[in-house]
Amino acid sequence: MKTLTNLTLLFLTASLLSGCGIQSIPQSKNQVEASLAEITNQYKRRADLIPNLVSVVKGYAKHEEQTLTSVIEARAKATQVTLDPTKITPEKLKEYQEAQSGVSQALGRLMVVSEQYPNLKADTQFRDLQAQLEGTENRITVARQRYIQSVQDFNNLVTVPPTSWTNSLIYHHEKMPQWDVAAEEKGAVEKPPQVTF
């Protein structure tokens, strides 16, 4: 009788522990950190491409110094802002997003300048760099989507029962901040694009 009680108790404990989040919560947190590291990796790739792109444009558009300077300054500012995935706060994430947003806006102005120079657009080195930059922007978008999904999965684990009970008893993790568009970009993103022919 005592053996049967012990076996039943062991079976109930094992079934409760199998769905309680003992492993899934730390695995999900690790996935969030890896996703954020991938975003940082892609931003680093973009920052590495910028000096090459600027030097090619400089040769063609000497009087566009202000635009080129703003790209270089935005890159410098963005590379100074780092984000530790283990100590992420909404404020640090926002600061990081704003720095990267500045690079995106400066690169957009640089692409507009390049449209004014047909010889520049025809230059193979410029076209190659532009294609690499476009590919990197696509990779950044994919990395952000993966980060958003991993944060959502983690937040679900720490806030939805039964795994939230394990979190409350053992881990004590807070919800992680979600990726958002920088304030200055929000207006541009929410406004529909104007198409003129």
Residue pairs with C-beta under 8 A, 6 or more apart in sequence:
19 162
19 163
20 162
20 163
20 165
20 166
21 157
21 162
21 163
21 164
21 166
21 167
22 166
22 170
24 157
24 163
25 154
25 157
25 158
25 163
25 166
25 167
25 171
25 173
26 171
28 150
28 153
28 154
28 157
29 154
29 173
31 150
31 153
31 154
32 85
32 147
32 150
32 151
32 154
32 176
33 85
33 86
34 150
35 143
35 146
35 147
35 149
35 150
35 151
36 83
36 85
36 88
36 147
37 85
38 143
38 146
38 147
39 140
39 143
39 144
39 147
40 82
40 83
41 143
42 136
42 139
42 140
42 143
43 78
43 100
43 103
43 140
44 79
45 136
45 139
46 103
46 133
46 136
46 137
46 140
47 75
47 78
47 79
47 103
49 129
49 132
49 133
49 136
50 71
50 72
50 75
50 103
50 107
51 72
51 75
52 129
53 71
53 110
53 126
53 129
53 130
53 133
54 68
54 71
54 72
54 110
56 120
56 123
56 125
56 126
56 129
57 64
57 68
57 110
57 113
57 114
57 120
57 126
58 68
60 117
60 119
60 120
60 123
60 126
61 67
61 68
61 113
61 114
61 116
61 117
61 120
64 113
67 106
67 109
67 110
67 113
68 110
70 106
70 109
71 103
71 106
71 107
71 109
71 110
73 106
74 102
74 103
74 105
74 106
74 107
75 103
75 106
77 99
77 102
78 99
78 100
78 102
78 103
80 99
81 95
81 96
81 99
82 96
83 92
83 93
83 96
84 92
88 176
88 177
89 177
90 177
93 177
93 179
93 180
94 180
94 182
97 179
97 180
97 181
97 182
98 182
98 183
98 184
100 182
101 181
101 182
101 184
101 185
104 137
104 185
105 184
105 185
107 133
111 130
114 120
114 121
114 126
114 130
115 121
120 126
121 127
144 179
147 179
148 178
148 179
151 176
151 177
151 178
151 179
152 178
154 173
154 176
155 175
155 176
155 178
157 163
157 164
157 167
158 164
158 167
158 171
158 173
158 174
158 175
159 175
167 173
181 189
